Amino acid sequence: MDTEETEEFRLPRSRAANERLHALVPGGAHTYAKGDDQYPEHLAPVISHGEGAHVWDVDGNRYVEYGSGLRSVSLGHAHPRVLEAVRRELGRGSNFVRPSVVEVDAAERFLATVPTAEMVKFAKNGSDVTTAAVRLARAVTGRPRVAICGDHPFFSVDDWFIGTTPMSAGIPAATTELTVSFPYGDLAATEELLAGYPGEVACLILEPAGHVEPPPGYLAGLRELADRHGCLLVFDEMITGLRWSEAGAQGLYGVVPDLSTFGKALGNGFAVSALAGRRELMEWGGLRHGGERVFLLSTTHGAETHSLAAAMAVLTTYTEEGITARLHALGERLAAGVREVADAHGVGDHVVVRGRASNLVFATLDEHRRPSQEYRTLFLRRLLAGGVLAPSFVVSSALDEADVDRTVEVVAQACAVYRKALDAGDPAPWVGGRPVKPVFRRLV
């Protein structure tokens, strides 16, 4: 191996900070996807601060960052328009014994941006609102089962979903048995599932789009299936919300769900999520009906004024500045560049960029074109050494063309090493320790 390949990229302060984290915080992070097991051994940066599309770690290294805040920081860190709105509310108090006028302002702004919904209720995280959607669907239909799209990786931290993952310890089997799954893009299989549980499925819940576009007529077909079988259609728009269009995937594809959930990009890093949907359904959780009460959502911090102000600023920025189009343009430039350099180094079939331009991920495949954690580790090591922090290639609008071009240069360097590992038939000499691991696994 040459000097470039053996040169060590060290993060001593990050390594020490990770040890402190593990001593105090189970898993060393508050989100499993941020764990140091997701990064090469001893190369998991601990962040000091961020600005725009860049972050600095505690060792003083500067990175071009992708997938910021697990896709939540889509405008870039410390966005001036968002911070201005937040600062304005911080001086006026953040939480009261009665609703703030900011709550109605935020609801009006949200529903004006997502006109396919008629009512909205805010919370702090995505799990709160997806679970509220499931609870409401069960209450409205009187049915016990939930049908999730099995091709989508995450819906909630709550038992109805986590029980279906390899990390199901502590969840009663009776709970898990009430959750069934259907494959994305296959209407016939979904109809077979519904027919197999006649009158039992309360809702179909799925991300309306992901790393592949919905097949023609698929979402409309799900809408028809849900209506015919008497269940609700729920869109999880945590990722697609704002990134697909200002009104989410439902706005782009023109299929209206009964309920939908939003988060991530909605607050640009501030904690806010939303459950939205048809008035006649949402009112089951309200006070203006004569039926049995439904505990829809009730959160102490769900309507913090500064987070709702952040959401309003985000929605305004997206609509006034054409952010969704910018995300797509940046993503298209990045995808084209990565594919070009991967092909140039003979690894175009192994380093594969997938997804919508505003939500790109990459796959790292071995010599047999199978997903490989060892090759992912090799790839991430080279990116980190080149100043690119990229568990995915999900762009923020704070990136500029120079950032994207620099990223492509670093990817080219990584692809050169990748080619050598493929030629050797063994990535181990370039992995530098244990490989990265998937989040959902049964054993540590």
C-alpha positions in Angstrom: 0.0 0.0 0.0 1.2 3.5 -0.7 1.7 6.3 1.9 -1.6 8.0 1.2 -3.5 4.8 2.0 -1.7 4.2 5.3 -1.7 7.8 6.5 -3.8 7.9 9.7 -6.7 10.3 10.2 -7.0 10.6 14.0 -9.6 12.2 16.2 -8.2 12.0 19.8 -10.6 14.5 21.3 -13.6 13.0 19.6 -12.5 9.6 20.8 -12.2 10.9 24.4 -15.6 12.6 24.2 -17.2 9.3 22.9 -15.8 7.5 25.9 -17.4 10.1 28.2 -20.7 9.7 26.3 -20.7 5.9 26.6 -20.0 6.3 30.4 -23.1 8.5 30.8 -25.5 7.9 27.9 -26.6 4.4 26.9 -25.3 3.8 23.4 -23.2 7.0 23.5 -25.8 9.0 21.6 -29.5 10.0 22.0 -30.4 8.6 18.6 -29.1 5.1 17.5 -28.5 6.4 14.0 -25.9 8.8 15.5 -24.0 6.0 17.4 -20.3 5.6 16.9 -21.0 2.1 15.7 -22.3 3.8 12.5 -18.7 5.1 11.8 -15.3 3.5 11.3 -13.6 2.6 14.6 -12.3 5.6 16.5 -13.4 7.9 13.6 -16.7 9.1 14.9 -16.5 12.9 15.1 -18.1 14.6 18.1 -19.4 17.9 16.8 -18.5 21.3 18.3 -20.7 23.5 16.1 -22.1 24.1 12.7 -22.8 26.9 10.3 -24.6 26.5 7.0 -23.5 23.3 5.3 -20.4 22.9 7.4 -19.6 21.4 10.9 -16.5 21.4 13.1 -15.6 18.6 15.4 -14.0 19.0 18.8 -10.6 18.2 17.2 -10.9 21.3 15.0 -11.6 19.5 11.7 -14.1 21.1 9.3 -16.4 19.0 7.2 -18.9 19.4 4.4 -21.9 17.8 6.0 -24.7 15.7 4.5 -27.9 14.3 6.1 -27.7 17.1 8.6 -29.6 16.3 11.8 -30.8 13.0 10.3 -32.3 15.0 7.4 -33.9 17.6 9.8 -31.6 20.6 9.0 -32.5 21.1 5.4 -31.8 24.8 5.3 -28.4 24.5 6.9 -27.2 25.2 10.5 -28.0 28.4 12.2 -30.2 29.7 9.3 -30.6 33.4 9.8 -34.3 33.6 8.9 -35.1 30.7 11.3 -32.9 32.1 14.1 -34.5 35.5 13.8 -38.0 34.0 14.2 -36.8 31.9 17.2 -35.1 34.8 19.0 -38.2 37.0 18.6 -40.3 34.4 20.5 -37.7 33.5 23.1 -38.0 36.9 24.7 -41.8 36.6 24.9 -41.9 33.3 26.9 -42.0 29.7 25.5 -44.8 27.9 27.3 -48.0 29.0 29.1 -51.0 27.5 30.9 -53.2 28.3 27.9 -52.5 28.2 24.1 -50.4 30.9 22.7 -51.6 32.9 19.6 -48.5 31.5 17.9 -50.3 28.1 17.9 -53.1 29.3 15.7 -50.7 31.3 13.5 -48.5 28.1 13.0 -51.6 26.0 12.3 -52.8 28.5 9.7 -49.4 28.7 8.0 -49.0 24.9 8.0 -52.5 24.3 6.5 -51.9 27.0 3.9 -48.8 25.1 2.8 -50.3 21.7 3.0 -53.8 22.4 1.7 -54.7 18.7 1.4 -55.0 18.6 5.2 -57.9 20.3 7.1 -56.6 20.2 10.7 -53.2 19.9 12.4 -51.8 19.2 15.8 -48.2 19.8 16.7 -45.9 17.7 18.8 -42.1 17.3 19.3 -41.0 14.2 17.4 -42.1 11.9 14.7 -42.9 9.0 16.9 -45.5 11.0 18.8 -47.5 11.8 15.7 -47.2 8.5 13.9 -48.4 6.7 17.0 -51.2 9.3 17.4 -52.3 8.5 13.8 -52.4 4.8 14.5 -54.4 5.3 17.7 -56.8 7.5 15.9 -57.2 5.0 13.1 -58.0 2.3 15.6 -60.5 4.4 17.4 -62.3 5.6 14.2 -62.5 2.1 12.6 -62.8 0.0 15.8 -60.2 -2.3 14.3 -57.0 -3.6 16.1 -54.4 -4.3 13.3 -52.0 -1.9 11.7 -50.5 -2.6 8.3 -47.1 -1.0 7.8 -45.0 -0.9 4.6 -42.3 -3.4 5.3 -39.9 -1.9 2.8 -39.6 1.3 4.9 -37.1 1.3 7.7 -38.7 3.3 10.6 -42.0 4.6 11.7 -41.9 5.0 15.5 -40.1 4.2 18.7 -43.3 2.9 20.1 -44.1 -0.8 20.6 -46.5 -1.2 17.7 -43.5 -0.7 15.3 -40.3 -1.5 17.3 -41.8 -5.0 18.0 -41.4 -5.8 14.3 -37.7 -5.0 14.3 -34.7 -7.1 15.4 -34.6 -4.9 18.5 -37.8 -6.2 19.9 -36.6 -7.0 23.4 -39.1 -5.9 26.1 -42.1 -5.8 23.8 -44.9 -8.3 24.3 -45.6 -10.7 21.4 -49.3 -9.8 21.7 -48.5 -6.3 20.7 -46.3 -7.2 17.8 -48.9 -9.6 16.4 -51.2 -6.7 15.8 -48.8 -5.2 13.3 -48.7 -6.7 9.8 -46.8 -5.6 6.7 -47.2 -5.1 3.0 -44.6 -4.6 0.3 -44.1 -1.2 -1.4 -45.4 -1.0 -5.0 -47.4 -4.2 -4.9 -51.2 -3.5 -4.9 -52.1 -7.2 -5.4 -50.1 -8.2 -2.3 -51.7 -5.4 -0.2 -55.2 -6.5 -1.3 -54.4 -10.1 -0.4 -53.2 -8.9 3.1 -56.4 -6.9 3.6 -58.5 -9.8 2.4 -56.7 -12.1 4.8 -57.6 -10.0 7.8 -61.2 -9.0 6.8 -62.5 -6.1 9.0 -59.4 -6.1 11.1 -56.9 -3.6 9.6 -57.3 0.0 10.9 -54.9 1.7 8.6 -52.2 1.3 5.9 -49.2 3.4 6.9 -46.2 4.1 4.6 -43.8 6.6 3.3 -45.4 7.6 0.1 -42.1 7.6 -1.7 -38.5 6.6 -0.8 -35.4 5.6 -2.7 -37.6 4.7 -5.7 -40.5 6.6 -7.2 -44.0 5.1 -6.7 -45.0 3.1 -9.7 -47.7 4.8 -11.9 -51.0 4.6 -10.2 -49.7 3.0 -7.0 -50.6 5.6 -4.5 -54.0 6.1 -6.1 -54.5 2.4 -6.0 -53.7 2.3 -2.3 -56.3 5.1 -1.8 -58.9 3.0 -3.5 -57.9 -0.2 -1.6 -58.2 1.6 1.8 -61.6 3.0 0.8 -62.9 -0.3 -0.4 -61.7 -2.2 2.7 -62.8 0.5 5.2 -59.4 1.4 6.6 -57.5 4.7 6.7 -54.6 5.6 4.5 -51.7 7.3 6.5 -48.7 8.9 4.8 -45.5 9.2 6.9 -44.1 12.4 5.4 -41.2 12.8 7.8 -38.7 12.7 5.0 -40.9 13.5 2.0 -42.4 16.6 3.7 -40.9 19.7 2.1 -38.2 17.7 0.4 -40.6 16.4 -2.3 -42.6 19.6 -2.5 -43.7 22.3 0.0 -46.8 20.2 0.5 -45.0 16.9 0.7 -45.4 13.8 -1.5 -49.2 14.2 -1.3 -48.8 17.6 -2.9 -46.5 16.3 -5.6 -48.3 13.1 -6.5 -51.9 14.4 -6.0 -53.1 11.6 -3.7 -54.7 12.7 -0.5 -54.3 10.5 2.6 -56.7 10.4 5.5 -53.9 11.4 7.9 -50.3 12.4 7.4 -47.4 13.1 9.7 -44.6 15.6 9.2 -41.3 16.4 11.1 -37.6 16.6 10.4 -37.3 19.5 7.8 -40.3 21.2 9.4 -38.2 22.8 12.2 -34.7 23.0 10.6 -33.3 21.3 13.7 -35.8 22.7 16.2 -38.1 20.1 17.7 -41.5 20.1 16.0 -43.7 17.6 14.3 -47.2 17.5 13.0 -50.2 15.2 12.6 -52.5 16.5 9.9 -55.6 15.2 8.2 -59.3 15.3 7.5 -61.4 17.4 9.8 -64.0 14.6 10.5 -61.2 12.3 11.7 -59.1 14.8 13.6 -62.1 16.1 15.5 -62.3 12.7 17.2 -59.4 14.0 19.3 -61.2 17.3 20.0 -64.1 18.8 22.0 -66.6 19.5 19.3 -68.3 16.1 18.8 -70.7 14.0 20.7 -68.9 10.7 20.7 -66.3 8.9 22.8 -63.2 10.9 23.5 -59.9 9.9 21.9 -56.6 10.7 23.5 -55.1 12.0 20.3 -52.0 14.1 21.4 -51.3 15.9 24.6 -47.8 17.1 25.1 -46.4 19.6 27.6 -43.8 20.9 25.1 -45.6 20.2 21.8 -46.5 23.9 21.2 -43.4 25.7 22.5 -43.6 29.0 20.8 -40.0 29.2 19.5 -40.3 25.8 17.8 -43.5 26.8 16.1 -41.9 30.1 15.1 -39.1 28.1 13.6 -41.6 26.0 11.6 -43.4 29.0 10.3 -40.0 30.5 9.2 -39.1 27.2 7.5 -42.4 27.0 5.6 -42.1 30.6 4.5 -38.5 30.2 3.4 -39.3 27.1 1.4 -42.2 28.8 -0.4 -40.6 32.2 -1.0 -37.1 31.0 -1.9 -37.8 27.8 -3.9 -35.9 25.6 -1.5 -37.2 22.3 -2.8 -36.1 23.1 -6.3 -32.6 24.1 -5.0 -32.3 20.8 -3.1 -33.1 18.9 -6.3 -30.6 20.9 -8.3 -27.8 20.4 -5.7 -28.6 16.7 -5.5 -28.6 16.2 -9.2 -25.2 17.9 -9.5 -23.8 15.7 -6.7 -25.3 12.4 -8.1 -24.0 13.1 -11.5 -20.5 13.9 -10.2 -20.3 10.8 -7.9 -21.5 8.5 -10.8 -18.9 10.0 -13.1 -15.9 9.5 -10.8 -17.1 6.1 -9.7 -17.3 5.0 -13.4 -13.9 6.6 -14.1 -12.4 4.4 -11.3 -14.2 1.3 -12.4 -16.4 1.1 -9.4 -19.7 2.4 -10.8 -21.4 -0.9 -10.1 -20.2 -0.9 -6.5 -20.6 2.7 -5.3 -24.2 3.4 -6.2 -26.2 6.6 -5.7 -29.9 6.1 -5.2 -33.0 8.1 -4.4 -34.7 11.3 -5.3 -32.2 14.1 -5.9 -33.3 15.9 -2.7 -32.8 12.6 -0.6 -29.8 10.7 -2.0 -28.3 7.7 -0.3 -25.4 5.5 -1.4 -24.9 1.8 -1.4 -21.5 0.2 -1.1 -21.3 -3.2 -2.8 -18.6 -5.9 -2.7 -17.1 -7.8 -5.6 -20.3 -9.8 -5.9 -22.4 -6.6 -5.9 -23.8 -7.4 -2.5 -24.2 -4.8 0.2 -21.1 -4.7 2.3 -20.5 -3.0 5.7 -16.7 -3.5 5.2 -16.7 -1.6 2.0 -19.0 1.1 3.6 -16.4 1.4 6.3 -13.6 1.9 3.8 -15.6 4.5 1.9 -16.6 6.4 5.0 -12.9 6.5 6.2 -11.8 8.1 3.0 -14.6 10.6 3.1 -13.9 11.6 6.7 -10.2 12.0 5.9 -11.1 14.3 3.0 -13.3 16.5 5.2 -16.7 15.1 4.1 -19.1 13.9 6.8 -21.6 11.8 4.8 -23.6 8.9 6.3 -25.8 9.7 3.2 -25.7 12.2 0.4 -28.8 14.0 1.5 -28.2 17.7 0.7 -29.1 20.9 2.5 -29.8 24.1 0.7 -26.8 25.7 2.4 -24.4 23.8 0.2 -23.0 25.6 -2.7 -21.6 24.3 -6.0 -18.0 24.4 -4.6 -19.0 22.2 -1.7 -20.6 19.7 -4.0 -17.6 19.8 -6.4 -15.2 19.3 -3.4 -17.3 16.4 -2.2 -17.0 14.8 -5.7 -13.2 15.2 -5.5 -13.1 13.4 -2.2 -15.4 10.6 -3.5 -13.0 10.2 -6.4 -10.1 9.6 -4.0 -12.3 7.1 -2.1 -13.2 5.3 -5.3 -9.5 4.9 -6.2 -8.9 3.0 -2.9 -12.2 1.1 -3.4 -10.9 -0.1 -6.7 -7.7 -1.4 -5.1 -9.7 -3.2 -2.4 -11.8 -4.9 -5.1 -8.7 -5.9 -7.1 -7.3 -7.4 -3.9 -10.5 -9.2 -3.2 -10.4 -8.1 0.4 -11.2 -4.7 1.9 -9.7 -5.6 5.3 -6.4 -3.7 4.9 -8.3 -0.5 4.3 -11.1 -0.9 6.9 -8.9 0.1 9.9 -10.8 -1.9 12.6 -14.2 -3.3 13.1 -16.7 -2.5 10.3 -19.7 -0.2 10.8 -22.9 -1.9 11.8 -26.6 -1.6 10.9 -28.8 0.2 13.4 -31.4 -2.6 13.7 -29.7 -5.7 14.9 -30.5 -8.1 17.7 -27.1 -8.3 19.4 -24.6 -5.5 20.2 
